[in-house]
Amino acid sequence: MVIYLSDQIEMRWVKLNIVLESLKVMFLGMGTVFVALIGLVFIIKALHRLTDKNARLQGATKPEQVFEPAQKSDAVNNAVQLQWKDEEDEELIAVIAAAVAASLHRSTHDIVVRSIRRVPSITPIWNRVGRQEQIATRL
């Protein structure tokens, strides 16, 4: 089998054309994806601006709330303590027994709660106040 020099050059030229065409397709695909992603960024920013204007308009009709942490912390702390004191022990025991039974995959008749000891809270007051404000605003 005899391969002439012109055939070898032609084969290399064909391979070079294949590589160049594949590079064109690659850059065209990557460019299309890049342009589409930039378009999505602009669309998201535009939607954010539209919704932000609606939030500003709604906020303008409502009076702004001013929080005073020193006064609220005492009131919230007292409210938390009163809530724990007012809670009925029987319901608390029933809930704890049901939770333990569910986690152990047993019946509540198999579980006897002999004593309940409350663990003191070590979370900062600002954490408790924030949680209660979140709960209050969602109700």
C-alpha positions, -999 to 999 in steps of 0.1 A, spaced: 0 0 0 15 32 -11 5 65 5 16 96 -13 27 128 3 -2 147 -10 -26 122 6 -9 127 40 -11 164 37 -48 162 27 -55 139 57 -39 164 81 -58 192 65 -91 172 70 -82 166 106 -73 203 111 -107 213 96 -125 188 120 -107 203 150 -115 239 139 -151 231 133 -154 214 167 -138 245 183 -163 267 165 -192 246 178 -177 247 214 -173 284 215 -207 290 199 -223 268 226 -204 283 254 -212 318 242 -249 310 239 -249 297 275 -230 327 288 -254 352 270 -284 333 284 -270 334 319 -263 372 317 -299 376 304 -312 357 335 -291 379 358 -308 410 343 -342 395 345 -338 386 382 -325 421 390 -354 436 372 -379 414 391 -361 423 424 -365 460 416 -402 456 409 -409 437 441 -388 460 461 -409 490 449 -440 471 460 -424 465 494 -415 502 497 -451 512 488 -466 488 514 -440 499 540 -449 536 534 -485 531 544 -476 513 577 -460 532 605 -425 522 613 -420 502 645 -393 513 670 -379 486 692 -365 493 726 -345 463 736 -341 472 773 -378 475 779 -388 446 758 -363 422 773 -378 425 808 -413 422 795 -405 392 773 -385 375 801 -415 378 824 -439 366 797 -417 335 791 -416 327 828 -453 332 832 -459 309 802 -439 281 817 -457 285 851 -492 285 835 -486 254 814 -504 223 827 -481 195 839 -504 168 827 -504 179 791 -466 184 793 -462 148 806 -485 135 779 -466 152 752 -432 141 765 -444 105 768 -458 106 733 -425 119 719 -405 93 737 -429 66 726 -427 77 689 -389 78 690 -387 43 705 -415 29 683 -434 17 713 -468 23 728 -474 51 754 -487 24 778 -451 9 780 -436 43 791 -438 57 826 -427 93 832 -415 94 868 -401 130 869 -396 160 847 -368 184 853 -366 216 833 -331 225 820 -323 262 825 -321 282 793 -287 294 784 -297 313 752 -292 350 753 -322 372 758 -319 388 723 -322 353 708 -355 345 727 -369 380 719 -361 375 682 -378 341 681 -409 354 698 -411 384 675 -408 360 645 -436 339 659 -458 369 667 -454 384 632 -464 351 615 -496 346 635 
